[in-house]
């Protein structure tokens, strides 16, 4: 939870299982699941870096944060494209 607060994320992502057969929705759900796993990894590495002064954990934390940024950007684009396609 430390890293989630640090990133300004006050809520944990709760992912519902994909009940549809659409491959697009499954890909989106896989991205959300990957994002959730990366946040958990970043939280673990953040704890090691900030509380235990583990410098190697800082490198792993920065890597996880970069991956979170990339996936979040992809998901934002997917959401925007889907929203605009509805009009």
N, C-alpha and C positions, 0 to 999 in steps of 0.2 A: 504494500500500500504506500510505502514511502515514495517510490518512484512515481506512482500514479498521481500522488498529490503534487510532486515536483513538476510533473508534466502538465498539471492542470486538469487531469482526468479524475473526476470525483466518483465516477461510477465505473464498475467493472463491466466489460462487455459480456453479456450473457447471450450465447448463440443458440438459436433454436435449430433443431435438425431440419434439413431441407426435405420437405415432403413432396416436392414437385420433381418431375423428371426432366425439367429443362436444363440442358447442359450449361447455359449461361448463368442461371441462378446457382447451380452447383459450383461453378468457378468463383462466383462472388462469395459464396459461403466458405469456400476453401481459402480465399483471400482473408476473410474475416477471422477464420480459425488460425491462419498463419500470423495475422496481426496480434491476436490474443496471445499466442505462444511467444512471440517476440517481446511483447510487453512483460510477460512473466520472466523471460530471460533478462531483460533490461532491469527489472526490479531486483533480481538476484545479484546481477553484476553491480548495480548501483549501491546496494548494501555493502558488498565487498569493497568497493572503491571508497565510499564515503565513511563507512564505519570502521573498516579494517585497514584502510590506507593501502589497499592492494592496487599498485599501479597497472598491472596487467589487466585487472578487471576494468579499469578505466578505458583501456583500448577496446575491450570487448563490449563495454557499455556504449561507446561511441559508434561502434559497428552496428549494434542492435538498433540504436536510435536512427541511424541512417537508413537501415532497412525498413524501419517503421515509417519513416518519412516517405520512402519510395512507394510502399504499399498503400499508405493513406492517400497519396497523390493519385495513384491509379484508381482507387476506389472512388475518390471524389469525381474523377473524370467519368467513370462508369455511371455514377449517380446522375451527374449533370446530363450526360448523353441520353440516359433513359428518360429523365424528366423532360428534356427538350423534344424527344421523339414522340412523347405523348400528345403534344400539341398539334 
